[in-house]
Amino acid sequence: MKKSLLWASVIAVIWCSFAIADNSKIPQRSDIAAQYKWKLEDIYPDTLAWQADFNRLQSQMGSIGAFEGKLGQSSENLYQCLSLRDSLNNILDRIYVYANLKQDEDTRISQYQEIADRASNLSTHLNEATSFIRPEIVAIPNATLENFLATNDKLKLYDFYIKDIIRTKAHILSPDQESLLANARMATRGPSNIFDMIDNADIKFPIVKDEHGNNIQLTHERYYKILESPDRRVRYDASKAYNGAYLNYINTLGATLAASVNDDWFMAETRKYKTTLEHDLDSDSIPVSVFDNLVKTVNANLAPLHKWVSIRKRVLKLDKIYPYDLDVPLARPAKLEFPYDSAVVTVETALAPLGPQYVSDYKNGINSGWVDVYETEGKTSGAFSWGAYSTHPYVLLNYNNSLDNFSTVAHEMGHAMHSFYTHKSQPYVYEGYATFVAEVASTTNEALLINYLLGHAKTKNEKIYLLTFYIQQIIGTFYTQVMFSEFEKAIHDQVEQDGALSAESMRKIYRDIYQKYWGPELNLETWNDIGGLRIPHFYNSYYV
């Protein structure tokens, strides 16, 4: 009885029809209450203040040049240069984060497109101004560097940073070449920006009918929610319509992703790496063998994923199973709604094992403008956590009351709390953390949440519903990410071996890998391989 009451009260579960309320139009940002929007004014009160910091950084940037050619002369020169660089970068981070988060609010607004582009250009110019630092450090004799570090207590802060630069000495170019590469970023960021504009600002999804014949204006988040519908016709229609919208841009997407891969290889080859993968992993000192062993191990253990497809096919009583059947719950009633206000309280309760300070800081973040909650027209899709060293973290959601989005709150707040504590405990030069370990905090929160929900489920159907989701979560975190990485390696290999890429060739590569992972029982529609061109991560080299 106690578990049942707790489930009902803190989760505010509503068994309901799948139909989405007021789904004939997409909300505008002005429709959303202030309490569900992040507070970018915590960074700058307005764009005038942003511009003032922009101007300040522009005027200070040239001061770093006073150290060029002098880093090997004294430990104090080296320390002062690195300290100034960190100070300038700290200002840049605020400028860059604010501009890009403003653009994320509504990617269609030209003003925010422009300030985001200006911030990117400013970043390029600062990188160019500081590009002499690494070549000069590797030119200092090792004995001199060791003496600098031994005799200057302030410089000891940069001990690991300096040694990591020495580790990558073979891939550091001359000052002139480093300056040229820094400037090249103004051009090489183009493919990612182009895809973002297609995916968030320009693409228009069709209207589909729900189970009752009502119109649903498709959006990114509504699509993923519809895939949980018990009505197969609705799922099929949504899948065809959603993926079909990307087919309207097929050649542009193909050319954009191909350009992105070529840009990646240009950067890696110029730095004398054998592959883009080696280049990307080396920044975190990770051997390529780790990646290769992961892919090899997963490929040798695809049987559980194939078995899961068979189980779904049997339980759903399907003659054939398709990708649009992979997200529908296996228990009935098939839909739980998790309103945001109840969800954040439940997540807070589920995170109790992490201690009272963690829970208090989480609650403060939720209530202090860290999170931008709901989907609106033009808003960047998906979810992420981001911020600058001198700001609190920010979390973008497109919340739709689904269990997946409920779990996403825990996931993204895991990232946010990771950054929050890192920034509190580390100096600026070590404020980041490797992508390779970035998902530990987020998936820990997911696991705590699902464990809590399972412990408070009151019926067998609820437990099946949650366990089905848990399995899907494991597949998404493990199998899917490795599958994505294998696809990225395949298209990069093609370019690195003097081949070429097209929309058609990349779709075939993606289709073959997708089929291998999910197994022979899964049937693919003609549009399912568009995933290789429409997933944002692929436009950021080996992001997954």
KACOR-V337245 format. One record per residue. N is the residue number from 1. RES is the residue in one letter. PHI is phi as a letter, one per 30 degrees, with the letter a starting at -180 (NA if undefined). PSI is psi in degrees with one decimal (* if undefined). Layout:
{{N;RES;PHI;PSI} {N;RES;PHI;PSI}}
//
This chain:
{{1;M;NA;-44.0} {2;K;d;-42.7} {3;K;d;-41.8} {4;S;d;-44.0} {5;L;d;-41.2} {6;L;d;-44.0} {7;W;e;-45.8} {8;A;d;-36.0} {9;S;d;-46.3} {10;V;d;-23.3} {11;I;c;-20.5} {12;A;h;53.0} {13;V;d;138.8} {14;I;b;112.9} {15;W;d;126.9} {16;C;a;169.8} {17;S;d;155.4} {18;F;d;-20.1} {19;A;e;138.6} {20;I;c;132.2} {21;A;d;142.5} {22;D;h;56.6} {23;N;c;9.5} {24;S;d;-11.1} {25;K;b;163.2} {26;I;c;128.4} {27;P;d;149.3} {28;Q;c;159.9} {29;R;d;-33.0} {30;S;d;-16.3} {31;D;d;-13.5} {32;I;c;132.6} {33;A;d;149.0} {34;A;e;-32.3} {35;Q;d;-15.8} {36;Y;c;16.3} {37;K;c;146.3} {38;W;d;162.2} {39;K;c;86.0} {40;L;d;-15.4} {41;E;d;-13.1} {42;D;d;-19.9} {43;I;c;-57.0} {44;Y;b;138.1} {45;P;d;-27.1} {46;D;a;178.7} {47;T;d;-21.3} {48;L;d;-42.0} {49;A;d;-37.5} {50;W;d;-44.1} {51;Q;d;-36.3} {52;A;d;-42.5} {53;D;d;-36.4} {54;F;e;-48.0} {55;N;d;-39.2} {56;R;d;-44.2} {57;L;d;-41.4} {58;Q;e;-42.7} {59;S;d;-26.6} {60;Q;c;-16.9} {61;M;e;-37.3} {62;G;d;-18.9} {63;S;d;-24.1} {64;I;d;-24.9} {65;G;d;-19.0} {66;A;d;-19.7} {67;F;c;-7.6} {68;E;d;131.3} {69;G;i;3.0} {70;K;b;1.9} {71;L;d;-30.4} {72;G;d;-1.7} {73;Q;d;-31.9} {74;S;a;155.9} {75;S;d;-31.6} {76;E;d;-40.9} {77;N;e;-45.4} {78;L;d;-45.4} {79;Y;d;-48.8} {80;Q;d;-39.0} {81;C;d;-48.0} {82;L;d;-38.2} {83;S;d;-42.7} {84;L;d;-42.0} {85;R;e;-44.0} {86;D;d;-40.8} {87;S;d;-44.0} {88;L;d;-42.2} {89;N;d;-33.0} {90;N;d;-41.4} {91;I;d;-44.3} {92;L;e;-41.1} {93;D;e;-43.9} {94;R;d;-45.2} {95;I;d;-46.0} {96;Y;d;-45.7} {97;V;d;-47.7} {98;Y;e;-49.1} {99;A;d;-42.8} {100;N;d;-33.3} {101;L;d;-33.8} {102;K;d;-41.8} {103;Q;d;-37.2} {104;D;d;-28.6} {105;E;d;-40.3} {106;D;a;99.8} {107;T;d;-9.6} {108;R;d;-15.2} {109;I;d;118.5} {110;S;d;-38.7} {111;Q;e;-42.3} {112;Y;d;-29.5} {113;Q;d;-42.3} {114;E;d;-42.9} {115;I;d;-31.6} {116;A;d;-40.3} {117;D;d;-38.7} {118;R;d;-39.3} {119;A;d;-39.6} {120;S;d;-41.3} {121;N;d;-39.7} {122;L;d;-40.3} {123;S;d;-42.3} {124;T;d;-43.7} {125;H;d;-38.1} {126;L;d;-39.7} {127;N;d;-37.6} {128;E;d;-43.5} {129;A;d;-30.0} {130;T;c;6.2} {131;S;d;-15.4} {132;F;d;-16.3} {133;I;d;-52.3} {134;R;d;-45.2} {135;P;e;-36.8} {136;E;d;-37.2} {137;I;d;-44.0} {138;V;d;-16.6} {139;A;d;-13.9} {140;I;d;129.3} {141;P;e;144.5} {142;N;e;-40.3} {143;A;d;-37.1} {144;T;d;-43.5} {145;L;d;-43.1} {146;E;d;-38.5} {147;N;d;-41.3} {148;F;e;-48.4} {149;L;d;-31.9} {150;A;d;-27.5} {151;T;c;-9.5} {152;N;b;103.9} {153;D;d;-35.5} {154;K;d;-36.5} {155;L;d;-20.5} {156;K;e;-23.9} {157;L;e;-33.6} {158;Y;c;15.0} {159;D;e;-53.3} {160;F;d;-41.5} {161;Y;e;-46.5} {162;I;d;-43.3} {163;K;d;-32.1} {164;D;d;-34.3} {165;I;d;-44.1} {166;I;d;-36.8} {167;R;e;-34.8} {168;T;c;21.5} {169;K;e;-39.1} {170;A;d;-16.9} {171;H;c;7.6} {172;I;c;131.3} {173;L;c;-175.8} {174;S;d;161.6} {175;P;e;-42.4} {176;D;d;-41.9} {177;Q;d;-39.8} {178;E;d;-39.1} {179;S;d;-41.7} {180;L;d;-43.0} {181;L;d;-39.4} {182;A;d;-42.7} {183;N;d;-30.0} {184;A;d;-20.2} {185;R;d;-23.5} {186;M;d;-29.4} {187;A;c;-39.8} {188;T;d;-14.1} {189;R;d;-4.7} {190;G;e;-49.5} {191;P;e;-42.9} {192;S;d;-41.3} {193;N;d;-40.4} {194;I;d;-46.1} {195;F;d;-43.1} {196;D;e;-40.1} {197;M;d;-39.6} {198;I;d;-48.0} {199;D;d;-30.0} {200;N;c;-27.5} {201;A;c;-41.2} {202;D;c;-36.2} {203;I;d;137.3} {204;K;b;122.6} {205;F;c;148.4} {206;P;d;175.1} {207;I;c;135.6} {208;V;b;166.9} {209;K;c;137.1} {210;D;d;-169.6} {211;E;d;-24.6} {212;H;c;7.0} {213;G;i;7.5} {214;N;d;149.3} {215;N;d;136.8} {216;I;b;118.0} {217;Q;d;109.2} {218;L;d;142.3} {219;T;b;175.9} {220;H;e;-52.2} {221;E;d;-35.9} {222;R;d;-34.3} {223;Y;d;-48.7} {224;Y;d;-28.6} {225;K;d;-38.6} {226;I;d;-30.2} {227;L;d;-11.4} {228;E;c;0.3} {229;S;d;140.0} {230;P;d;-13.7} {231;D;d;112.5} {232;R;d;-33.6} {233;R;d;-40.0} {234;V;d;-43.9} {235;R;d;-43.7} {236;Y;d;-48.2} {237;D;d;-42.1} {238;A;d;-43.1} {239;S;d;-44.9} {240;K;d;-42.7} {241;A;d;-44.5} {242;Y;d;-52.4} {243;N;d;-31.5} {244;G;d;-30.6} {245;A;d;-37.1} {246;Y;d;-30.1} {247;L;d;-24.1} {248;N;d;-18.2} {249;Y;c;19.1} {250;I;e;-46.3} {251;N;d;-36.4} {252;T;d;-43.6} {253;L;d;-42.6} {254;G;d;-46.3} {255;A;d;-36.2} {256;T;d;-45.6} {257;L;d;-39.3} {258;A;d;-41.4} {259;A;d;-38.9} {260;S;d;-45.1} {261;V;d;-41.4} {262;N;d;-37.8} {263;D;d;-42.6} {264;D;e;-45.6} {265;W;d;-35.9} {266;F;e;-46.7} {267;M;d;-43.5} {268;A;d;-46.2} {269;E;d;-39.9} {270;T;d;-33.6} {271;R;d;9.8} {272;K;i;34.3} {273;Y;c;152.5} {274;K;d;-32.1} {275;T;b;162.9} {276;T;d;-38.2} {277;L;e;-45.4} {278;E;d;-42.3} {279;H;e;-47.5} {280;D;d;-38.0} {281;L;d;-29.5} {282;D;d;-25.3} {283;S;d;-25.6} {284;D;c;14.1} {285;S;h;43.8} {286;I;c;123.8} {287;P;d;147.9} {288;V;d;-28.6} {289;S;d;-29.7} {290;V;d;-46.3} {291;F;d;-48.9} {292;D;d;-40.9} {293;N;d;-36.4} {294;L;d;-50.4} {295;V;d;-43.0} {296;K;d;-43.4} {297;T;d;-43.2} {298;V;d;-42.9} {299;N;d;-30.7} {300;A;d;-6.4} {301;N;b;47.0} {302;L;d;-9.2} {303;A;e;-41.7} {304;P;d;-35.2} {305;L;d;-41.2} {306;H;d;-38.6} {307;K;d;-37.6} {308;W;d;-38.4} {309;V;d;-42.9} {310;S;d;-41.7} {311;I;d;-45.7} {312;R;e;-45.7} {313;K;e;-42.0} {314;R;d;-47.3} {315;V;d;-38.6} {316;L;d;-4.8} {317;K;h;53.1} {318;L;c;141.7} {319;D;d;-39.6} {320;K;b;146.8} {321;I;c;139.2} {322;Y;b;165.8} {323;P;e;-31.3} {324;Y;d;0.4} {325;D;c;0.9} {326;L;d;-9.0} {327;D;c;-8.9} {328;V;d;132.6} {329;P;d;151.4} {330;L;c;0.8} {331;A;c;155.0} {332;R;b;140.7} {333;P;d;144.7} {334;A;c;-6.1} {335;K;b;127.4} {336;L;c;139.3} {337;E;c;136.1} {338;F;b;88.6} {339;P;e;145.9} {340;Y;e;-46.9} {341;D;d;-36.6} {342;S;d;-37.0} {343;A;d;-43.8} {344;V;d;-31.0} {345;V;d;-41.6} {346;T;d;-42.6} {347;V;e;-43.3} {348;E;e;-44.4} {349;T;d;-41.4} {350;A;d;-26.4} {351;L;d;5.6} {352;A;e;-35.7} {353;P;e;-18.8} {354;L;d;-4.3} {355;G;j;156.9} {356;P;d;-33.7} {357;Q;d;-43.0} {358;Y;d;-47.5} {359;V;d;-41.2} {360;S;d;-43.3} {361;D;d;-37.9} {362;Y;e;-48.7} {363;K;d;-41.4} {364;N;d;-40.6} {365;G;d;-43.8} {366;I;d;-37.7} {367;N;c;2.9} {368;S;b;26.6} {369;G;i;25.0} {370;W;d;-28.7} {371;V;c;134.5} {372;D;c;112.2} {373;V;d;-55.5} {374;Y;c;154.6} {375;E;d;133.8} {376;T;b;164.0} {377;E;d;130.8} {378;G;i;-11.2} {379;K;d;145.0} {380;T;e;135.0} {381;S;d;170.7} {382;G;i;-149.4} {383;A;a;146.8} {384;F;a;164.7} {385;S;b;139.5} {386;W;a;171.2} {387;G;l;177.4} {388;A;c;163.6} {389;Y;e;-36.5} {390;S;c;13.7} {391;T;b;165.1} {392;H;d;162.7} {393;P;d;157.6} {394;Y;b;144.5} {395;V;b;124.2} {396;L;c;127.2} {397;L;b;166.3} {398;N;b;67.3} {399;Y;d;133.9} {400;N;b;20.4} {401;N;i;9.1} {402;S;d;161.5} {403;L;d;-35.9} {404;D;d;-44.8} {405;N;d;-33.4} {406;F;e;-48.6} {407;S;d;-31.9} {408;T;d;-33.8} {409;V;e;-49.6} {410;A;d;-42.3} {411;H;d;-54.7} {412;E;d;-32.7} {413;M;d;-24.5} {414;G;d;-45.7} {415;H;e;-45.9} {416;A;d;-44.0} {417;M;d;-36.0} {418;H;e;-48.9} {419;S;d;-41.6} {420;F;e;-47.3} {421;Y;d;-33.9} {422;T;d;-45.3} {423;H;d;-29.2} {424;K;d;-28.3} {425;S;c;-12.7} {426;Q;c;147.7} {427;P;d;165.6} {428;Y;e;-41.4} {429;V;d;-22.1} {430;Y;c;29.0} {431;E;d;-16.8} {432;G;c;172.1} {433;Y;b;152.8} {434;A;d;139.8} {435;T;e;-32.1} {436;F;e;-28.2} {437;V;c;4.5} {438;A;d;-26.4} {439;E;d;-0.7} {440;V;d;-50.2} {441;A;d;-39.4} {442;S;d;-44.9} {443;T;d;-25.9} {444;T;d;-44.6} {445;N;d;-40.8} {446;E;e;-45.9} {447;A;d;-40.8} {448;L;d;-39.3} {449;L;d;-49.1} {450;I;d;-33.7} {451;N;d;-40.2} {452;Y;d;-45.6} {453;L;d;-41.6} {454;L;d;-37.4} {455;G;d;-17.9} {456;H;c;10.5} {457;A;d;141.5} {458;K;c;-10.1} {459;T;b;162.6} {460;K;d;-41.0} {461;N;d;-39.0} {462;E;d;-40.9} {463;K;d;-41.5} {464;I;d;-42.9} {465;Y;e;-47.4} {466;L;d;-39.8} {467;L;d;-37.1} {468;T;d;-45.4} {469;F;d;-40.9} {470;Y;d;-42.7} {471;I;d;-44.1} {472;Q;d;-36.7} {473;Q;d;-42.9} {474;I;d;-42.7} {475;I;d;-45.7} {476;G;d;-37.3} {477;T;d;-35.4} {478;F;c;-71.1} {479;Y;d;-47.6} {480;T;d;-41.8} {481;Q;d;-37.6} {482;V;d;-39.1} {483;M;e;-44.5} {484;F;e;-44.1} {485;S;d;-38.5} {486;E;d;-38.9} {487;F;d;-44.9} {488;E;e;-42.6} {489;K;d;-39.3} {490;A;d;-43.2} {491;I;d;-31.1} {492;H;d;-39.6} {493;D;e;-39.6} {494;Q;e;-45.3} {495;V;d;-41.3} {496;E;d;-18.5} {497;Q;c;27.7} {498;D;i;24.8} {499;G;c;-174.1} {500;A;b;159.1} {501;L;b;145.7} {502;S;b;168.0} {503;A;e;-42.4} {504;E;d;-45.3} {505;S;d;-37.5} {506;M;d;-34.9} {507;R;d;-40.7} {508;K;d;-43.2} {509;I;e;-46.3} {510;Y;d;-42.9} {511;R;d;-44.7} {512;D;d;-42.8} {513;I;d;-41.9} {514;Y;e;-45.9} {515;Q;d;-40.7} {516;K;d;-44.6} {517;Y;d;-45.2} {518;W;d;-15.6} {519;G;j;168.1} {520;P;d;-21.8} {521;E;d;-20.9} {522;L;d;125.0} {523;N;c;139.0} {524;L;c;136.5} {525;E;d;166.7} {526;T;d;-22.5} {527;W;c;-6.9} {528;N;d;-25.3} {529;D;d;1.4} {530;I;d;-15.4} {531;G;e;-31.0} {532;G;d;-15.8} {533;L;c;-12.7} {534;R;c;1.0} {535;I;c;119.2} {536;P;e;-35.0} {537;H;e;-29.6} {538;F;d;-15.2} {539;Y;c;7.2} {540;N;b;108.9} {541;S;e;117.3} {542;Y;h;39.9} {543;Y;d;-37.1} {544;V;d;*}}
//
